[in-house]
Amino acid sequence: MHTLTADPYSANQNTLMAWVEDEGIAARIRSVVEDIANLACEIAVVDKPLTAANSHARREAEIGLIELREVNEDRLEMVERMAESWREDSRLIVIARNPSPEIIARLARAGIEDVLSQTCSEAELMPALIQASARIGRGGQGRIVTVLKSAGGCGSSMIAANIAAEFARVSEEAVALVDLDVQFGNLALYLDLRPRHSLLDALQAGDRLDATFLKSMMAVHESGVELLAAPRHMIPLECIDEAFLANLICSLKSTYPITVIELPSGWSDWFGGVFAKSDELVVASEATVRCAAGLSRVLQSLEDMSATDASLCVIANKVQSNGDARRRVEQMRSTLRYPVETIAFDDKAADRAANAGMLLSETAARTKTYKDLREIAGNLIVQLNPPTALELYSDNLLENQFRRSSQ
């Protein structure tokens, strides 16, 4: 057992536990950790690193690093189980012999922070350790807000586009907006964008889809919203599967502090995969009998699919300022036994924004419609408590560490 220690009471001190078989890898880890001020390290050079790591008390280290000299199905499954059981605020790194893109994508979907080759240099190892250390205790992953509708025409696209813009305004960070309505999605129209790429490109990328590839496909709006648009032509809902979604959402969570996803009207089996990875579910409805019936079915379906981990926000959109509308909203709250937020009806403001491809903040900033939506978005972002740019991006830290190590 080789140990590098630092003052355990120093500020922001993290601990790396490494289990490796190769003395050369151990030496490179020691050399790199010496240049990372906030990282203490304990390295075990053993015959069976994965077995040793699996039996370790996982509460003792914020970062785990495991060498896999041979990669097979049994070992991959063991790593996946470890990723599930490892403490939530920690990070796991795997060093493997010639990891294929398929293996890297699979481990990324399982929650592995990084996958490196056994031949990785100190220059490749250092950013992986710095990045992992920078994310400890700061959430390290972006939040997912999923917008779904109780019926067509209830304004879910308007809500999705505008709350994404509000998230960007409040957080002063780029916010992703993803249009998963692969048949009738029109979020690009709400932002007056003409994307060069779409969700179809992400589907066709397969295992090549990662954070860098994803960024290259986003259409950037001046508000700070970055859109992954729906395909230009209709494609079957079945073209999306849970493996693709797991990879897509993993890339989104590692790139953006908040992602807003809009789902199509027609439900599919892969919805469960989205719900499982969502932090907040926003259900758009109206205070009408038709939408209330649809909302009841949506809530029952969420319960049937065990989508209970995410918080739920029910919005009654287009609520007119009269007694009948208020009574219908109260009836919805009483019947559903859920809090119901409301957005005031202003047909002219909504149409003006939609037809111009502009946000409500640009065309209707003084209306009650925008004020209601802004209040809902503010409450959501407080609940989400998203990681900041410093927590997701450590480019400056990386640059400074490289500069010190090269001097």
N, C-alpha and C positions, 0 to 999 in steps of 0.2 A: 504494500500500500504506500503510495507516494502522496504526500500532502503539501499543498501550498496554503498557508494561512495568512490572514490579515486581521487587523484589529476588529473583533466581532462587534464592537460598539460604535464603529465609524458609521457615519450617515450613509444611507442608501446602500448598505453592504448586502450583496447577494452571494449565494453559495452555488457552485457548480459541482455536481457529483458525476464523475466520468468512469465508465467501465469499458476498458479496452483490452485487446489481446496483443496489440502491436506496440512495442516499446518506442518505435519511431513516432507513432501517433501521440503517445503519451508525452514525448519530448516536445512535440509541436504545441500541444495544449499548454504545457507548462510555460513555454516561451511566450505564447500569446497572452496568457492570463497575467503574466508579470507586467504587461503594458496596459491592463485594464484596471483602473484604480478602484472601482467599486465591486470587484469580483474576487472572492476567495475560492479556492479550488481544492478538491480532494479527488485523487485519481487512483482507481483500483486496476492494476494490471493482472488479469485473471485469464484462465483457460476458457471459461464460458461467460463472456460479458453479459449476454442477455439473461441467462439464468440468475447471475449475481444481481443484476439490476432489478429483476422481477421480484426477488426476495427482500429487497431493500425497504426500509421504513420510509415511505415516500413523503413524509412530512419534514424531513431534515434538509432538503435542498430545494432551491427555487428553480434550478436548471439541471436537467439530466441529459447526459450524452452517452450513447450506447454504440459500440462498434459491432457490426454484423459482418463477420468475415464471409459467411455463406448466407445467401438469401433463398429461402424456400417458403412454401405456403404456411407451414406450421410456425415459422419464425415471424412471418408477417402478421399472422393472426395474433401471436403473443404480443407483438408491438402494439397492435390495434387495441388489445385489451388493456395494456399498460396505459395507453393514451387516455382511455376512458376513466381509469381509476386514479391517475395521477392528480394531485391537488389542483384545483381550478386556477389558481394564480401562478402556476408554474409553467415551464416550457420544456419540451423534449426535442433533442436533436439526435439524428441517426447518421452514423458514418457507415457506408456500405460499399462493397466491392462493385464497381461499375453499375450503379443504380440506373435502371432504364427509366425513360420518361413515364412509362406505365406505373412503375413502382413508386416513383416520386409523387405522381398524382394521387395514387392510392393512399400513401402515407399522409399527404397533405390533407386529404379528405378526412382522415382519421384524427387530425389535429396536431400532427407533428410539425414543429416550428420550422425545421430545415432538414434537408437530406443532402449529405456531402459524400464525395467519393473518398475512398481510402487514400488516394494519392493527393488529396487536397493540400495545398500549401498553407503556410501561415497567413498569407495575404487573403486566402479564401476562408480560412477558419476564423480570423479575427472579426469580420463583419457579422458572421453568424452568431458569435458569442455576444458581441456588443448589442446587436439587435434584440436578442433574447433577454439580455440583462436590462435593456432600456424599457422593455415592455412589462417587466415584473411589477406587480402591485398597481398597475395603471389600467387594468382591464384588458389591454392588449388587443382587443378585437372590437371591430365596429358593431353598431347595433342595427338590427333589421326591423323595419316597420312595414308590415304587409297590409295593403288596402284591398278589400274585397267588397262586393256589392250584394245587396239583397234582391235587386231587380235591375234590369236595364234602364238607363236613362235617369238614374238617381244622382248623377254628378260625381261618380267616384274618380274619374280622370281629373276633373277640376280640383277635387280635394287632394289627390296624390301630387299633382304638379305644384299646387300652391303651398302645401305643407312642406314639401321638399325645399322650396324656395325660402320658406320661413326658417326652416332648420339651418340652411346655409347662411341666412342673414344673422340669426342669433349666434350661431357657433363660429361664424367667420371662417368656415372651412368648406371645402368642396363636399357636396352631398351627392351621392349616386341616386339616380332614378331609373328603375328597370321596368320596361313594359313587357310583361309576360303574357299579355293578351295577343297571342300569335295569329289571331284571325281578324280581330277588329280593333287592335290597339291604335290609339291616335294621340299619344302623349306628345309626339313631336309637333303636332299641330298646335297644342296648347302653349308650346314654347317657341313657335315659329322657327323650328329647326329643320334643316334638310340633311339628315345624317348620311354619311358615306357608308357607314356600316350599320349592322343591325344584330338582333339576337340570333339570326340565322348564321351569321359569321361565327358567333361564339359556339353554336351547335356544331358547325363544320370543323371548328378548330380541334375538337376532341380533347385529347390529353395535352395538347399544346396550350390549352387555355390556362393562363396564370395571371398574376396581378399585372405584369408588364403588358401582356397581350391584351388583357381587358382594357387597360388604360387607352391603348391605341384605338379601340373601337368606340370610345365614348364621344358623343357630340356635346361640346361645352357651351353652356348658356351663360350670359353675362351675370346672372344672379349668383353663380357659383354652383348651380346644378349641372351635373354631368349625366347625360342620358344614354342608356343602352336601349335603342328604339326597337319597336316590334318589327317583324319582317315586312317588306313592302308588299308581299303577296301572302295570301292565306296559306297556312300550312296546318296539318292535323295536330291536335293537342297531343296526340300520342308520340309526336316527334321528340317531346321532352320526356326525360326519364330522371329518376332520383339520383343516378350517378352523375349526370350532367349538372343537376341542380346543386348537389353537394360540392362539386368542384367550383361552380360559379359563385355560390354563396361564400365559400371559403376565400376565394379571391377578393370578393367584395368586402368581406369583413376585415381582411388584412390591408385593404387599401383606403377605405373610407370610414370616417367616424360614424356616419349614419347612411344607410341605404333605404330608400323607399321603393317597394315593389308593388306593382298593381297586377292583380290576377284577373283572368277572363271571367265572363259570366258562367260559362259551362264548366262544371267541376270535373276534375280528373283525379286519378289515383295519386299523381305526383304532388297534389296539393298538400298531402300529409307531410312530405319532406320539407316544404316551405314553412308550414306551420311549426314544425319541430324546431326550426332554426330561427324563428321570429321572436323578437323581444316584445313586440306590440302588434296586435291585430286591430286594424281600424275597419269597422264595418259601416259602409255608407248606405243610407236608406232615406226614405221620405216618410212624412207623417200621413201616409195613406193606407187604406185597407190592403191594397195590393202589396205594397212594400212591407207592411207589418207582417203579413203572412209569409213573405219570402224571408224576412229577418228571423222569424221564429224557426223556419227550416234551417237557415244558416247556423243559428246558435245551437240547434239540436245536432247538426252535422259536426260542428266543432267539438261538441261533447262526445259524440260517438267516435270521433277520430282521436280522442284524448289530447286535443290541442289545448291543454290547460296550463302549460308553463308560461305562455305569453300573457301579458296584460291585455285586456279587451277594452276598446273604446268604440261605443256605438254612437253614430252621428245621424241625426235626423236633418237632412239637408232641405233647402227650399221651404223653410217654415214661414208661412205668412203671418202677419201681425194682426190676427183676429182671434176671437174666443174659440172658434171651432178648431183652429190649428193647435192652439195651446192645449185644449182638452184632448186632442188626439195624441199629442206628445205625452201628456200625463198618463193616458191610458196605455201607451206603449211601455212607459216606465213601470206601471203597475202590473201589466200582464207579463212582461218579460223578466221583471225583477232585476233589471240592469239599469245603471245610470245611463241616461241618454243625453248627449250633448246636442245643441241645436245650432244651425247656421241659417240666418235670416234669408228670406226670399227676396231677391232683387234681380228680376229677369233681365232688365236692361244692362245692369252691371255685368252679369254673367255672360250675356251674349256679346257685349262690347269686348270683353276680355278674350273670349273664345274666338270671335271672328277676326280679331287683330293679332291673335297669337301672343297675347301679353298676359302678365300676371295681374291678379286683383290689386296688388300693391301699386301697380303702375296706372291702372285705369279706374280703380274704385277705392282708393285708400281711405276715403272718408265715409264709406258706406258701412252699415251694420254688418253686411255680409262679410266684408273683409275683417272687420273687428272681431267678429265671432270666430272666424277661421284662425286669425292670428292668436287669439286666446287659447284655442284648442291646441294649436301647434306649440305654444309656449308651455302648456301643461304637459304635453307629450315629451318635450325635450327635457323637462325637469325629471320626469319619471325615467327616461332613458339613461340619463347621466352619461352621455357619450364620452369616450376617450378623446383627449385633445390631440392636436397635431403633434405635439411633443411626444405623446404616448404612442402614436402610430408611426411616426416618422422620426428617425434618429440620424438623418443625413449629416447634420452638422457635427453630431457626436462622432459618427464614423470618420468624417473628414479629419477632425481634430486628433482622434486616436491614431489614424494612419500617419498623420504628420509627425506625431511624437515618436511613433515606432520606427519611422524611416530616418529620423535624425540621428 
